[in-house]
């Protein structure tokens, strides 16, 4: 959980050896509802499947794709600062 401009932002990171699927996106969406956030960011390493990407868009989850954890943290910081 992070806060930006007084607004709560839910952040979850999923690291996998393969593209992250729709079940993981659904799980993150449910967790974000549970904490009552207004914005959600899902960081995936390395990528999402096409179906998972479409589902994330439907759930209004901001997606950050990264090759490794260092890149993920850098990209997340940039989004939270902007």
N, C-alpha and C positions, 0 to 999 in steps of 0.2 A: 504494500500500500504506500502510495506517495501522495503528496499534496502539491497542487500547482494553482496559484492564484486563488487560494481558498477553496479549491475544488478537489475532492478526493479522486485519485486515479489508482485503479487496480492494475497491478502488473504481475504477470506470470511468465516464467521462462520454461520452455520445454526443449531439452536437448536430446537428440535421438541419432541413431546411426542411419536412419532413413527419413524420408519426408513424413512429417507429422500428419496424422489422419483426422477425419471429422469427429471421431469419438473424443479425442483430446480437446478439440475446439469446443465441443459441447460441454465437456467437463469444466473448462475454464469459464465459459459463459455462466454456468450454474454457480460456480464459486463467486463470480463477480456479482451476481444477483444477491447471493447470501450476505455479502458485506455491504450491500446497498450503495455501491459507488455510482458515480455519474459518467465516468469514462473508464475504458478498459484497454490495456495494451497487452498483446501477446507477443512475446519474443520467442522465435523458433530458430533452432540450430539443427539442421541446415536449412530446411524449407518446409512448405506445406504441400499436400496433394492438391490437385485442382478442386476436388470436391470440398476439401477442408477450407480452402481459400474462399470459395463461394459462400460457404456456411458462415465463415468469420465476417464476411461483408454483410450478410443478412442480420447477424447479431451486432453489427456496428462495433466490432473489435478492431482496433488499430493493430496492424501486423508489422513486426520488425523481423526481417530475415537477416541472419548473420552466419558467417562461416565458422566462427568460434566465439567463445565467451568474451574475449577482449573486444572484438568487433561489436558484439551485442551490447555490452556496457557502454561503449562509445556512442552507438546509435541511440540507445535509450536516453542517455544524458542529453544528447542534442534535442530529442523530441521534448523532453521535460523542460528544457531551457527555452524552447521557442514558444 
